[in-house]
Amino acid sequence: MLKYFPFDQDEYDMPMNARAGIGQLIEVDEQDYMSELALKDEILASDSRYYFQCRPEAEALAWETIALLLPDMARHYPEQFELHQEGNCWTWTNRLLKTTTRFERNVSHSLPLHPLDWIGRQVQEDLILMAEEPDGDTICVGGHLCFPASWCLDDKMGQSFLRIHEDIPQFLERIGRPADLMMRRLKAGRPTGRVNWTVSSTDRFNLAPALQHEWVTSRRGITAKNAGDRCFLRIKRQTFSRLPETRGVLFTIRTYRNPISEVVADPERLRRFTAVVKGIPRATREYKGMAAFADALVDYLETLCRENSGAPSSTLPGNRAEKPLEFKRESVMGNIGYSTTNATLWEPMPIDAPDMLEG
């Protein structure tokens, strides 16, 4: 089932779209809860340091995360979770995991794991901790990141909010300043949320750079005929909460994936999604890892649009109506050939190292 459809206009854009009044911080999908938490356990067992890091000075933020999330989960999902507090002694009952944990707040040895590691195994979200600097900036000081989309904690620890996002095409120019101001102006008890998205060639949760060799090949062989089943809309529901005692920020990321064929089953969503995908700039396609299959995806979507409008389905939009141009592409390796394809389709595109190694 499609949880979110994050497109409210007929063109590609990079809106901040942060909103207050987001409801619960943690979303629990009972059908997938056990399998996703089991996957987290498996991922952490493979390399715990790669997927979980927390600086010593960030332990207080981790305890505040527990103090923030457990009451929120018990309040919104009382049939699945229960929390009892007697002074500093807390009892947490997780009926989905069939566990009861008794601990003393801010006493690390009272928990079976590090506080951030423990709470990260109670939720389907990834959790990132940001500490506030004297100048009001925030830096990454901890994370429980099992379901990343082509990034890892090693690359982000110790970096500021803007530095973390500086490689995203157009981010600094378009929404860098308002996003930074949002982080600085967050108030305790008034969390903010947004929905982000990308298109992936795999439905696997863990797209960590260290495992790129396992999933990068999924970008190959996608055509206008199979793109609906081979490509997935990857949604990230993000929340930002100010931690009142430490003044840090908790950043949660809940990941959903749906095959594109399911996303565009509704004709109006098909029309809008097609317009958005067609407008994604080349640099953004490359950053999102879509460059290898974006044209095939557009062809698939346009074919569906044509069929919905009653046009013959045999005419693929990949056979562009524009007058073909003879185009010669230059390369660092010399002239690599001629094409009658529209010249606007030829632009430099970086090749991932695994692709180069595999030919």
Solvent accessible surface area in square Angstrom, and as a share of the most:
residue,aa,sasa,rsa
1,M,194,0.87
2,L,27,0.13
3,K,95,0.40
4,Y,55,0.21
5,F,45,0.19
6,P,33,0.21
7,F,17,0.07
8,D,105,0.54
9,Q,64,0.28
10,D,62,0.32
11,E,106,0.48
12,Y,33,0.13
13,D,44,0.23
14,M,23,0.10
15,P,58,0.36
16,M,36,0.16
17,N,40,0.21
18,A,34,0.27
19,R,147,0.54
20,A,74,0.57
21,G,78,0.75
22,I,35,0.18
23,G,47,0.46
24,Q,47,0.21
25,L,9,0.04
26,I,0,0.00
27,E,14,0.06
28,V,22,0.13
29,D,52,0.27
30,E,97,0.43
31,Q,166,0.74
32,D,53,0.27
33,Y,0,0.00
34,M,99,0.44
35,S,71,0.46
36,E,12,0.05
37,L,6,0.03
38,A,58,0.45
39,L,55,0.27
40,K,0,0.00
41,D,67,0.35
42,E,120,0.54
43,I,11,0.06
44,L,2,0.01
45,A,91,0.71
46,S,86,0.55
47,D,67,0.35
48,S,61,0.40
49,R,130,0.47
50,Y,24,0.09
51,Y,8,0.03
52,F,34,0.14
53,Q,30,0.13
54,C,27,0.16
55,R,84,0.30
56,P,120,0.76
57,E,114,0.51
58,A,1,0.00
59,E,52,0.23
60,A,53,0.41
61,L,11,0.06
62,A,0,0.00
63,W,6,0.02
64,E,9,0.04
65,T,0,0.00
66,I,1,0.00
67,A,22,0.17
68,L,53,0.27
69,L,0,0.00
70,L,0,0.00
71,P,38,0.24
72,D,7,0.03
73,M,0,0.00
74,A,20,0.15
75,R,157,0.57
76,H,72,0.32
77,Y,36,0.14
78,P,85,0.53
79,E,141,0.63
80,Q,29,0.13
81,F,2,0.01
82,E,56,0.25
83,L,30,0.15
84,H,101,0.45
85,Q,99,0.44
86,E,138,0.62
87,G,72,0.69
88,N,70,0.36
89,C,73,0.44
90,W,11,0.04
91,T,32,0.18
92,W,1,0.00
93,T,30,0.17
94,N,0,0.00
95,R,105,0.38
96,L,24,0.12
97,L,47,0.23
98,K,178,0.75
99,T,59,0.34
100,T,68,0.39
101,T,20,0.12
102,R,173,0.63
103,F,7,0.03
104,E,72,0.32
105,R,49,0.18
106,N,93,0.47
107,V,40,0.23
108,S,43,0.28
109,H,163,0.73
110,S,30,0.19
111,L,11,0.05
112,P,99,0.62
113,L,67,0.34
114,H,57,0.25
115,P,1,0.00
116,L,0,0.00
117,D,12,0.06
118,W,9,0.03
119,I,0,0.00
120,G,0,0.00
121,R,54,0.20
122,Q,11,0.05
123,V,0,0.00
124,Q,2,0.01
125,E,1,0.00
126,D,1,0.01
127,L,0,0.00
128,I,5,0.02
129,L,0,0.00
130,M,6,0.03
131,A,21,0.16
132,E,58,0.26
133,E,62,0.28
134,P,144,0.90
135,D,103,0.53
136,G,18,0.17
137,D,28,0.15
138,T,2,0.01
139,I,32,0.16
140,C,1,0.00
141,V,3,0.01
142,G,0,0.00
143,G,0,0.00
144,H,0,0.00
145,L,3,0.02
146,C,0,0.00
147,F,6,0.02
148,P,3,0.02
149,A,25,0.19
150,S,63,0.41
151,W,52,0.18
152,C,9,0.06
153,L,0,0.00
154,D,70,0.36
155,D,78,0.40
156,K,33,0.14
157,M,37,0.17
158,G,31,0.29
159,Q,50,0.22
160,S,25,0.16
161,F,14,0.06
162,L,59,0.29
163,R,133,0.49
164,I,28,0.14
165,H,39,0.18
166,E,74,0.33
167,D,107,0.55
168,I,42,0.21
169,P,28,0.18
170,Q,69,0.31
171,F,14,0.06
172,L,81,0.40
173,E,139,0.62
174,R,115,0.42
175,I,13,0.06
176,G,2,0.02
177,R,174,0.63
178,P,61,0.39
179,A,1,0.01
180,D,16,0.08
181,L,43,0.21
182,M,27,0.12
183,M,3,0.01
184,R,84,0.31
185,R,164,0.60
186,L,9,0.04
187,K,114,0.48
188,A,44,0.34
189,G,74,0.71
190,R,152,0.56
191,P,30,0.19
192,T,16,0.09
193,G,7,0.06
194,R,34,0.13
195,V,28,0.16
196,N,46,0.23
197,W,25,0.09
198,T,17,0.10
199,V,1,0.01
200,S,12,0.08
201,S,9,0.06
202,T,18,0.11
203,D,64,0.33
204,R,73,0.27
205,F,15,0.06
206,N,10,0.05
207,L,9,0.05
208,A,0,0.00
209,P,53,0.33
210,A,57,0.44
211,L,43,0.22
212,Q,46,0.21
213,H,112,0.50
214,E,91,0.41
215,W,11,0.04
216,V,1,0.00
217,T,53,0.31
218,S,28,0.18
219,R,34,0.12
220,R,98,0.36
221,G,54,0.52
222,I,17,0.08
223,T,64,0.37
224,A,17,0.13
225,K,179,0.76
226,N,48,0.25
227,A,0,0.00
228,G,2,0.02
229,D,101,0.53
230,R,76,0.28
231,C,0,0.00
232,F,31,0.13
233,L,0,0.00
234,R,1,0.00
235,I,1,0.00
236,K,34,0.14
237,R,19,0.07
238,Q,14,0.06
239,T,1,0.00
240,F,8,0.03
241,S,6,0.04
242,R,4,0.01
243,L,0,0.00
244,P,78,0.49
245,E,121,0.54
246,T,44,0.26
247,R,100,0.37
248,G,0,0.00
249,V,0,0.00
250,L,0,0.00
251,F,27,0.11
252,T,1,0.01
253,I,11,0.05
254,R,3,0.01
255,T,3,0.02
256,Y,27,0.10
257,R,71,0.26
258,N,8,0.04
259,P,40,0.25
260,I,0,0.00
261,S,41,0.26
262,E,68,0.31
263,V,1,0.00
264,V,7,0.04
265,A,81,0.63
266,D,65,0.34
267,P,87,0.55
268,E,92,0.41
269,R,87,0.32
270,L,4,0.02
271,R,103,0.38
272,R,58,0.21
273,F,0,0.00
274,T,8,0.05
275,A,33,0.25
276,V,4,0.03
277,V,0,0.00
278,K,102,0.43
279,G,40,0.38
280,I,7,0.04
281,P,45,0.28
282,R,51,0.19
283,A,55,0.43
284,T,4,0.02
285,R,24,0.09
286,E,47,0.21
287,Y,109,0.41
288,K,49,0.21
289,G,12,0.11
290,M,0,0.00
291,A,18,0.14
292,A,66,0.51
293,F,2,0.01
294,A,0,0.00
295,D,52,0.27
296,A,18,0.14
297,L,0,0.00
298,V,7,0.04
299,D,19,0.10
300,Y,27,0.10
301,L,0,0.00
302,E,27,0.12
303,T,16,0.09
304,L,45,0.23
305,C,39,0.24
306,R,81,0.29
307,E,76,0.34
308,N,93,0.48
309,S,89,0.58
310,G,66,0.64
311,A,32,0.25
312,P,91,0.57
313,S,56,0.36
314,S,100,0.65
315,T,61,0.35
316,L,57,0.28
317,P,15,0.09
318,G,30,0.29
319,N,111,0.57
320,R,72,0.26
321,A,109,0.85
322,E,97,0.43
323,K,168,0.71
324,P,85,0.54
325,L,92,0.46
326,E,143,0.64
327,F,62,0.26
328,K,81,0.34
329,R,72,0.26
330,E,118,0.53
331,S,42,0.27
332,V,158,0.91
333,M,171,0.76
334,G,34,0.32
335,N,90,0.46
336,I,99,0.50
337,G,33,0.32
338,Y,148,0.56
339,S,22,0.14
340,T,102,0.59
341,T,55,0.32
342,N,23,0.12
343,A,25,0.20
344,T,100,0.58
345,L,61,0.30
346,W,82,0.29
347,E,72,0.32
348,P,117,0.74
349,M,78,0.35
350,P,98,0.62
351,I,102,0.52
352,D,45,0.23
353,A,66,0.51
354,P,21,0.13
355,D,34,0.18
356,M,131,0.58
357,L,154,0.77
358,E,98,0.44
359,G,100,0.96
